[in-house]
Amino acid sequence: MDVDVHGTVAEGFEPVRDAFARNFAALGDRGAAVAVYRDGRRVVDLWGGTRDVDGTAPWERGTAQVVRSATKGVAAAVPLLLHQRGELDLDAPVGAYWPEFKAHGKDRVLVRHVLNHRAGVPVLDVPLTPEEALDPARGPEAVAGQAPAWEPGTAHGYHALTYGWLVDELVRRVTGGRSTGEWIAEEIAAPLGLDLWLGLPAAEEAAGRAGRVGRVDDPAPSGGLRLRPKRAVTEAYEDPGSLTRRAFAAITPFPDQNDPAYRAAALPATNAVATADGLARFYAALIGEVDGVRLFAPRTVELARAEESAGPDRVLVVGTRFGLGYMLHGSASPFLGPGSFGHPGRGGALGFADPGSGIAFGYVTNGFRGTVTADPRAQALVRAVRTVLDAG
């Protein structure tokens, strides 16, 4: 459909506006926004379509959406910043901070294994109900009692949902009970003025009914994980006994993402609410200064984007690359180039940073698709940014 595109682009970034408009005309976007920063300055700020995927109210500049696994990239900043401050040892056993986690041979799981998806616990033998999943204590208890699916540290596989409970409990143990969502709100979002929440406050939820947070659609699980090779991935996802199917079914059934109770909870793997600008501004502050605030020291940037895991992914059934908490540029998750790091969200959202070019990118949408990575709408925008840089 054709929509009016609102917002601004800096001189030279017009190809991003063109690609954004084509997403509505040719790729079926209903409501979306994209923001790009370069060297800490916003150069793209665009939005269009409807706030709700099934409605008519217009998307506005401050409209926010659930961003699914793009949450992981935001949450990953917390343990890395704790490490930067000397409060968390990446090479210490998880059990040194969380003794209950040592059960079933998990005493050899290191903190870095949680962040690079080598911990070996992407599944739960007994999935959580939606109500249990929203209880901040229940998920960590389940993961602590889970036997690993492979010897920790020897292989990697995407911890689609368990990642969040692993990170959150580590953060709570290190900080004396402070949750990942609280840490993000106080130490990241507040200093930067981000429209980004892990655990949507009641005031923002109330504002959402008046136009703040839009309704998303929900890709049916049968939509599969649209990664190449399609047949292998589809077969893995449809096999009830596969790691793929079990990892994405750690919460069964998955909660209604438009439910206020879901948005108010804090699941560091999957339920952050953000604007496109909130995502892009966050990544800009990881790699440089934004209005006087910088989050990652240069050494921490290198930790985030240094390859920790690469090759066949036991859950996603394709070759993936991970640093510490972040996906890295590759065929399964293309960003701008080899030095980029970030995280996509199932359904379409994407946030990443590219230190070499100074680019930080954020895209959010209400038109969720079955894709886990490499959503065609987000990728069209990334290609447009690359075109701008190549021409510059």
C-alpha positions as CSV (number, residue, x, y, z in Angstrom):
1,M,0.0,0.0,0.0
2,D,1.1,3.6,-0.5
3,V,1.4,5.7,2.6
4,D,2.6,9.1,3.5
5,V,6.1,9.0,4.9
6,H,6.8,11.4,7.7
7,G,10.0,12.6,9.3
8,T,13.4,13.8,8.1
9,V,16.6,12.6,6.5
10,A,19.9,14.4,6.3
11,E,21.3,15.4,2.9
12,G,22.5,12.3,1.2
13,F,20.3,9.9,3.1
14,E,17.4,10.2,0.7
15,P,17.8,6.6,-0.5
16,V,16.7,5.4,2.9
17,R,13.4,7.4,2.6
18,D,12.9,5.8,-0.8
19,A,13.5,2.3,0.5
20,F,11.2,3.0,3.5
21,A,8.4,4.0,1.2
22,R,8.9,0.9,-1.0
23,N,8.5,-1.3,2.1
24,F,4.9,-0.1,2.3
25,A,4.2,-0.2,-1.5
26,A,5.9,-3.5,-2.3
27,L,6.8,-5.5,0.9
28,G,3.5,-5.1,2.8
29,D,4.5,-3.0,5.8
30,R,1.5,-1.6,7.7
31,G,3.2,0.6,10.2
32,A,6.9,1.1,10.9
33,A,9.7,3.5,11.7
34,V,13.4,3.7,11.0
35,A,16.1,5.8,12.6
36,V,19.8,6.1,11.8
37,Y,22.5,7.9,13.7
38,R,26.0,8.7,12.3
39,D,28.8,9.6,14.8
40,G,26.2,10.3,17.4
41,R,24.0,12.5,15.3
42,R,20.5,11.5,14.0
43,V,20.5,11.5,10.2
44,V,17.3,9.5,9.5
45,D,14.0,9.7,11.5
46,L,11.1,8.3,9.5
47,W,7.7,6.8,10.2
48,G,4.5,5.9,8.4
49,G,1.4,3.8,8.2
50,T,-0.9,2.9,11.1
51,R,0.0,2.5,14.8
52,D,-2.0,-0.8,15.0
53,V,-1.5,-3.4,12.4
54,D,-5.3,-3.9,12.3
55,G,-6.3,-0.3,12.8
56,T,-6.5,3.1,11.2
57,A,-4.9,5.5,13.7
58,P,-1.7,6.9,12.3
59,W,1.7,6.0,13.4
60,E,3.3,9.0,15.1
61,R,6.8,10.0,15.8
62,G,6.8,8.5,19.4
63,T,5.0,5.3,18.5
64,A,6.7,2.3,20.1
65,Q,6.3,-1.5,19.5
66,V,7.4,-4.8,21.0
67,V,10.7,-5.7,19.4
68,R,11.0,-9.4,20.3
69,S,14.6,-10.6,20.2
70,A,16.0,-7.2,19.4
71,T,15.6,-7.1,23.2
72,K,18.6,-9.4,23.5
73,G,21.0,-6.7,22.2
74,V,19.7,-4.2,24.7
75,A,19.9,-6.7,27.6
76,A,23.4,-7.8,26.7
77,A,24.7,-4.3,27.5
78,V,24.0,-4.8,31.2
79,P,26.4,-7.7,31.9
80,L,29.0,-6.1,29.6
81,L,28.7,-2.8,31.5
82,L,28.9,-4.7,34.8
83,H,32.1,-6.3,33.5
84,Q,33.3,-2.9,32.4
85,R,32.8,-1.7,35.9
86,G,34.7,-4.7,37.4
87,E,31.6,-6.2,38.9
88,L,31.2,-9.3,36.7
89,D,33.9,-11.7,35.5
90,L,33.1,-13.1,32.1
91,D,35.4,-16.1,32.7
92,A,33.9,-17.0,36.0
93,P,31.5,-20.0,36.3
94,V,27.8,-18.9,36.4
95,G,27.6,-21.0,39.6
96,A,30.0,-18.6,41.3
97,Y,27.2,-16.0,41.3
98,W,24.2,-18.3,41.1
99,P,25.0,-21.5,43.1
100,E,21.7,-23.3,42.2
101,F,22.6,-23.2,38.5
102,K,25.4,-25.7,39.0
103,A,22.9,-28.7,39.0
104,H,23.1,-31.4,36.3
105,G,26.7,-30.7,35.3
106,K,26.3,-27.0,34.6
107,D,29.1,-26.1,37.0
108,R,31.4,-25.6,34.0
109,V,29.1,-23.0,32.3
110,L,31.0,-19.7,32.2
111,V,29.4,-16.3,32.1
112,R,30.7,-15.8,28.6
113,H,28.9,-19.0,27.5
114,V,25.6,-17.4,28.5
115,L,26.4,-14.4,26.2
116,N,27.8,-16.4,23.3
117,H,25.0,-19.0,23.3
118,R,27.3,-21.9,24.3
119,A,25.7,-22.6,27.7
120,G,23.9,-25.6,26.4
121,V,20.5,-24.9,27.9
122,P,18.3,-23.5,25.0
123,V,15.3,-25.7,25.9
124,L,13.2,-26.6,28.9
125,D,12.1,-30.2,29.3
126,V,8.9,-28.8,30.9
127,P,7.8,-25.6,29.1
128,L,6.5,-22.7,31.2
129,T,3.0,-21.5,30.9
130,P,2.5,-17.8,30.0
131,E,1.7,-17.1,33.6
132,E,4.8,-18.8,34.9
133,A,7.0,-17.1,32.3
134,L,5.9,-13.7,33.5
135,D,6.9,-14.5,37.1
136,P,10.5,-13.3,37.4
137,A,11.5,-16.1,39.7
138,R,10.0,-19.0,37.8
139,G,12.1,-18.9,34.6
140,P,15.5,-18.8,36.4
141,E,14.3,-21.7,38.6
142,A,13.5,-23.8,35.5
143,V,16.8,-23.1,33.8
144,A,18.7,-23.9,36.9
145,G,17.0,-27.2,37.1
146,Q,17.5,-28.1,33.4
147,A,20.2,-30.5,32.2
148,P,22.3,-29.2,29.3
149,A,21.5,-30.4,25.8
150,W,25.2,-30.6,25.0
151,E,28.4,-30.2,26.9
152,P,28.6,-26.5,27.8
153,G,31.2,-24.6,25.8
154,T,31.6,-27.2,23.1
155,A,29.0,-25.9,20.6
156,H,26.6,-23.1,20.2
157,G,22.9,-22.9,19.6
158,Y,20.5,-19.9,19.9
159,H,19.0,-19.6,23.4
160,A,15.8,-18.1,22.0
161,L,14.0,-17.7,25.3
162,T,16.2,-19.1,28.1
163,Y,18.8,-16.4,27.3
164,G,16.6,-13.9,29.1
165,W,16.3,-15.8,32.3
166,L,20.0,-16.6,32.3
167,V,21.0,-12.9,31.9
168,D,18.4,-11.6,34.3
169,E,19.3,-13.9,37.1
170,L,23.0,-13.2,36.7
171,V,22.3,-9.5,36.8
172,R,20.2,-9.9,39.9
173,R,22.8,-12.0,41.7
174,V,25.6,-9.5,40.9
175,T,23.7,-6.4,41.8
176,G,21.9,-7.5,44.9
177,G,18.5,-8.1,43.3
178,R,18.3,-5.3,40.7
179,S,16.6,-6.6,37.6
180,T,17.9,-6.2,34.1
181,G,14.8,-4.0,33.3
182,E,15.5,-1.7,36.3
183,W,19.2,-1.5,35.3
184,I,18.3,-0.5,31.8
185,A,15.8,2.1,32.9
186,E,18.1,3.8,35.4
187,E,21.6,3.4,33.9
188,I,20.9,3.4,30.1
189,A,17.5,4.8,29.2
190,A,17.3,7.7,31.6
191,P,20.8,9.2,30.9
192,L,20.1,8.9,27.1
193,G,16.4,9.9,27.1
194,L,15.5,6.7,25.3
195,D,12.0,5.6,24.4
196,L,12.9,2.1,25.3
197,W,11.7,-0.1,28.1
198,L,12.2,-3.7,29.4
199,G,9.0,-3.8,31.5
200,L,6.7,-1.1,30.2
201,P,5.7,1.3,33.0
202,A,2.0,1.7,33.8
203,A,2.1,5.3,32.7
204,E,3.5,4.4,29.3
205,E,0.9,1.6,29.0
206,A,-1.9,4.1,29.7
207,A,-0.4,6.4,27.1
208,G,-0.3,3.5,24.7
209,R,-4.1,3.3,24.6
210,A,-4.1,6.9,23.4
211,G,-1.4,6.2,20.8
212,R,1.9,5.4,22.4
213,V,2.3,1.7,22.0
214,G,0.9,0.0,18.9
215,R,-0.7,-3.4,18.4
216,V,1.4,-6.0,16.6
217,D,0.2,-9.0,14.7
218,D,1.5,-12.4,15.7
219,P,3.2,-14.7,13.1
220,A,1.8,-18.2,13.5
221,P,4.3,-20.7,14.8
222,S,3.7,-22.7,11.6
223,G,5.2,-19.8,9.7
224,G,8.6,-21.4,10.6
225,L,12.0,-19.8,10.8
226,R,12.6,-18.4,7.4
227,L,16.3,-18.9,7.0
228,R,18.2,-20.7,4.3
229,P,18.2,-23.6,3.7
230,K,14.4,-23.5,4.0
231,R,13.7,-27.2,4.0
232,A,16.2,-28.1,6.7
233,V,14.9,-25.3,8.9
234,T,11.3,-26.1,8.3
235,E,11.8,-29.7,9.1
236,A,13.7,-28.9,12.3
237,Y,11.0,-26.4,13.4
238,E,8.2,-28.9,12.7
239,D,9.8,-31.8,14.5
240,P,8.5,-31.7,18.1
241,G,11.6,-33.4,19.4
242,S,14.1,-31.0,17.7
243,L,16.1,-28.4,19.6
244,T,14.7,-25.8,17.3
245,R,11.1,-26.5,18.1
246,R,11.8,-27.0,21.8
247,A,13.8,-23.8,22.1
248,F,11.0,-21.7,20.7
249,A,8.5,-23.6,22.8
250,A,10.1,-23.0,26.2
251,I,6.9,-20.9,26.8
252,T,3.8,-22.7,25.6
253,P,1.6,-21.2,24.4
254,F,3.5,-17.9,23.7
255,P,1.8,-15.0,25.5
256,D,-0.3,-12.4,23.7
257,Q,2.2,-9.7,22.8
258,N,-0.5,-7.0,23.0
259,D,-1.5,-8.0,26.6
260,P,-0.6,-5.2,29.0
261,A,0.6,-7.9,31.5
262,Y,3.1,-9.2,28.9
263,R,4.4,-5.7,28.1
264,A,4.7,-4.9,31.9
265,A,6.8,-8.0,32.5
266,A,10.6,-8.0,31.9
267,L,11.7,-10.9,29.7
268,P,15.3,-9.9,28.5
269,A,15.1,-12.3,25.6
270,T,12.0,-11.0,23.9
271,N,9.7,-8.3,25.2
272,A,11.3,-4.9,25.2
273,V,9.2,-2.0,23.9
274,A,11.0,0.6,21.9
275,T,10.8,3.3,19.2
276,A,13.1,3.1,16.2
277,D,14.9,6.1,17.6
278,G,15.2,4.5,21.0
279,L,17.0,1.5,19.4
280,A,19.2,3.5,17.1
281,R,20.2,6.0,19.9
282,F,21.0,3.1,22.2
283,Y,23.4,1.6,19.7
284,A,24.9,5.0,18.9
285,A,25.8,5.3,22.5
286,L,27.5,1.9,22.6
287,I,30.0,3.0,20.0
288,G,30.4,6.7,20.6
289,E,29.1,9.8,22.5
290,V,25.5,10.9,22.2
291,D,24.8,14.2,23.8
292,G,27.6,13.7,26.2
293,V,26.8,10.1,27.1
294,R,28.8,7.0,26.0
295,L,28.1,3.5,27.3
296,F,30.8,1.2,26.1
297,A,34.5,1.9,26.4
298,P,36.4,0.9,23.2
299,R,37.5,-2.4,24.9
300,T,33.9,-3.3,25.6
301,V,32.9,-2.6,22.0
302,E,35.6,-5.1,21.0
303,L,34.2,-7.7,23.4
304,A,30.7,-7.2,21.9
305,R,31.9,-7.7,18.3
306,A,34.7,-10.2,18.7
307,E,33.7,-13.6,17.3
308,E,32.9,-16.0,20.1
309,S,30.7,-18.5,18.2
310,A,30.5,-19.3,14.5
311,G,29.4,-22.1,12.3
312,P,26.4,-24.6,12.5
313,D,23.9,-23.4,15.1
314,R,22.3,-26.3,16.9
315,V,19.0,-24.5,17.2
316,L,18.7,-22.3,14.1
317,V,20.1,-25.0,11.9
318,V,22.1,-22.5,9.8
319,G,25.5,-20.9,10.3
320,T,25.4,-18.1,12.8
321,R,28.0,-15.8,14.4
322,F,27.9,-14.3,17.9
323,G,30.0,-12.1,19.9
324,L,29.3,-11.5,23.6
325,G,25.5,-11.0,23.6
326,Y,25.3,-9.8,20.0
327,M,24.8,-11.3,16.6
328,L,27.6,-10.5,14.2
329,H,27.4,-9.7,10.5
330,G,27.0,-12.8,8.3
331,S,24.7,-14.5,5.9
332,A,22.1,-15.3,8.6
333,S,22.1,-11.8,10.0
334,P,23.4,-9.3,7.5
335,F,24.2,-5.9,8.9
336,L,26.4,-3.2,7.3
337,G,29.7,-5.1,7.2
338,P,32.1,-7.4,9.0
339,G,32.5,-5.1,12.0
340,S,28.8,-4.6,12.7
341,F,27.1,-6.1,15.8
342,G,23.5,-6.0,16.9
343,H,20.4,-8.1,17.1
344,P,17.3,-8.7,15.0
345,G,13.9,-9.6,16.4
346,R,11.6,-12.2,15.2
347,G,8.9,-10.5,13.2
348,G,11.1,-7.7,11.7
349,A,12.7,-5.4,14.3
350,L,16.4,-4.7,14.0
351,G,19.0,-2.7,15.9
352,F,22.8,-2.7,15.3
353,A,25.9,-0.6,15.3
354,D,28.8,-0.4,12.8
355,P,31.8,1.1,14.6
356,G,33.8,1.6,11.4
357,S,31.3,3.9,9.8
358,G,29.8,5.3,13.0
359,I,26.4,4.1,12.0
360,A,23.7,3.0,14.4
361,F,20.4,1.7,13.1
362,G,16.9,1.0,14.5
363,Y,13.8,-0.4,12.7
364,V,10.5,-1.3,14.4
365,T,7.3,-2.5,12.8
366,N,3.8,-3.8,13.8
367,G,3.6,-6.2,10.8
368,F,5.3,-9.2,12.3
369,R,6.5,-11.9,10.0
370,G,7.8,-15.4,10.6
371,T,11.4,-14.4,10.0
372,V,13.9,-14.7,12.8
373,T,16.7,-12.9,11.0
374,A,17.2,-11.1,7.7
375,D,13.7,-9.6,7.4
376,P,13.4,-8.3,3.8
377,R,12.0,-4.9,5.0
378,A,14.8,-4.2,7.4
379,Q,17.3,-5.5,4.9
380,A,16.0,-3.1,2.2
381,L,16.7,-0.3,4.6
382,V,20.2,-1.6,5.5
383,R,21.1,-1.8,1.8
384,A,19.9,1.8,1.4
385,V,22.2,2.9,4.2
386,R,25.1,1.0,2.6
387,T,24.3,2.8,-0.8
388,V,24.6,6.1,1.0
389,L,27.9,5.2,2.6
390,D,29.3,3.8,-0.7
391,A,28.4,7.1,-2.5
392,G,29.8,9.2,0.2
